[in-house]
Each structure stands twice: as C-alpha cells, then as structure tokens.
Amino acid sequence: MNNTDDFDTKNAFPREQFEEKQIPQEAMEHVQLVNYVEGLILGDTAYGYRNLTMIPVFANHAHNHGWITLPEAIAKGAAKVREISSSGKVNTLLIDNEGAEDILILDGEPLCGGKQNRATTTTVYVPAGTKVKIPVTCTERKRWKHTTSSFENGNSLLTSSIRRKRMQTISRQLRNRKDATTYSNRTIQQLVWQDIQQMKSIAGCSSPTESLEALIQHKSEDLLGFVKYLRALPEQIGSVWLIGHEVLSMEILACPRAYSETHHRIVRSAAMEALLGRRFTNPGSKFGKANLQRNPRRDKSISLEYTSGEYTLEQYPELFTDAANFAYGIRASIASSHESAGLGKDLRLNNENTDVSALVVDSEPVHILAFRRMIDEE
C-alpha cells in the first residue's frame, strides 16, 4: 500500500536527472504552475486493472478549496446549465451559478439534455452568483431538438482520446492569441465527431443520434471493473495513467475532496482509451535523461498488460521513473497564457512529447491535464 510519509517518489529522481531547459518567463502563471508541480508527490505503489495502471499523486500541502465541482453544484440545485437562447448555439451553453460557492467545470464535462448532448471544451471557473457562457462541443451529432430544458451530468468525463486530440488542436491554434475561446469551432467539432465514429466502429456500437453517451453505456459493464479496482486513496489529488508500460496522461485537481468525487469519472475516461488499445509515440522513457535500470524480474514476474493488482517501485522502477519524468517534465515545457471563459488564466504548455492545459485562479493552479502524444497524432 502507499505510504507517502515514508517515501517521496519525486525525491527518488533528483532534478539533475531531468533535461534542464530555461523556464520561459513570459507569464507569471507559468512560474506558479511550475512551483506547484515541484510540490507533487508520486505514490510508491501503482494500481492496475487489465491494461490500465494508476499511480496516485499527492501534494505536500493539499487544501480543501472553497469551490465545488459541477456535478456537486447540480445535485445541490445550485447551478443550472441551459441553451443560450431558444434557438440555441451548438458550441456555447450558459451556466447560472445560483449558489454561494464557486464552481469548477472540468475540461470534458459531459452535459446531457437540451437540444443535443455536449461536453465542455476547456476547464472553466465560475464564481458564485454569476452567469458564464461556456465553450462546448457536440457529442450527439444527429439530434437538434429539446429533450429537457436544462442539462445533467454524465457518468464519465469525455474519453481521453477526444480530450487529448482536442487539447492538442486548440493549443496549436491559440499560440498567438490571448483569448482561450478564439479557436476554430468547426475544426474542433469535426475532430470530435470523427473520433466518436471511430470508437463506435471499433466497439461495434450504433446509435440513431450518434451519441457518445450511447457508446459509454455500451461499454458500461467493462468500465465498472476499472472503477471497482482503481479507487481513489485518502488525500489523493490526481493520478498518472499508463496503458501497459506506457504513460497516457496525468490529471490533477488541487482539492482532495473534489478529486475524490471526480475520480470514478476520470477512471472511465482513461479506461475507454485502454479498451480501444491505442498506441503511443516514442516508446520508452523520452521525457528526460534519467538513467533507467531495468528490473531483471520484470519479464519473469507479472505482465501489466493482463494482470490486475498492485505494483511497487521495487518491482518496476522504470515504470515509476517514466511517470515521474512525465509529471515533473511539465516544468520544461513552453507556455502561453490566455484569458479563460470564466475566472483565471488558461495556460497551454507543450514539449516534444506532451501537451498540457492548466487553469490558474488567484495565483494557484486548480486543474492540470497533461497528455502524451500518440502515434496517430504526430
């Protein structure tokens, strides 16, 4: 089991092992993000189910921030998400935060109902007592009529493959722009529809409205196994996810309570990618200059491709090194800062192998999402 008091994975891989690059100083938010990432602690035990592995992430000084997530707000009756008008607009919805608490809406938040199902395009922070127009993409191509007047949440965040491809495309378009909502909706929407169609074809799933929710429901029994075995730990604020031996992504929520509430939805998002069997670019440790020592027992003990259970640092040192290089390698990324649709700054970071988005509010990162690039996206 994990014991963060006795073992600090970050300190097991000294800074001098990483590729040193000068941190850009264009945005103070980038410096704040780098400082935050430096304080993250990777657990010394990984948890696997089938071909998906989770390494939990903790923080030295995690705080229970005063904001709540969108599903919490909707459950309390404190927030309503609606079409922006009676005629509606595919790529924009309106959230009315009627409560006394701020709301954090995550990138890839599914919103079901209205004239068609949508998913949020980026992370948005909505202060208490305010209304904010939020950018979204359609996840139900062949419906444009009201089923409900407001929207409800789905059980899974948008699948990892869509979140990753969409982030990479938006970040590329935003490099010379200040506003994080000024990208090509048409390009992003076509990308989302194409990926949904590809996944439905692989899964052998059909839907009259080409709904992503129908695909997730089609895989619901498989997804329940991942949720059952890959549970959040006390004080966990995030996870590094791996498919087989290769890093897929990292997601961080600055509040342990909020992460615990969101964890099962993040699991489903990553599990959909694991079920599709995607492959990665640049196999192996390409995130830094760490000297990896292969474990001679690796090929004789367990296979992360097929076996569920717990894996320790001693068993798989190269697994944890890759995860650490990926997580802390964010500090060597090139950054740009943009105005968010809500409160705070939307940071976009990238390096040779990684794309990152982060929302910084009042000088503190509240959400970080990082993806490793894949072969089919080079």
PyMOL commands that set and color helices and strands:
alter all, ss='L'
color gray80, all
select helices_A, chain A and resi 9-12+15-17+28-38+70-76+160-174+185-203+212-218+220-229+256-276+298-300+317-332+375-377
alter helices_A, ss='H'
color red, helices_A
select strands_A, chain A and resi 40-42+45-49+52-59+68-69+79-83+92-97+103-105+110-113+118-120+124-126+131-138+151-153+238-243+246-253+309-312+334-339+345-350+354-361+364-372
alter strands_A, ss='S'
color yellow, strands_A
deselect
rebuild
show_as cartoon
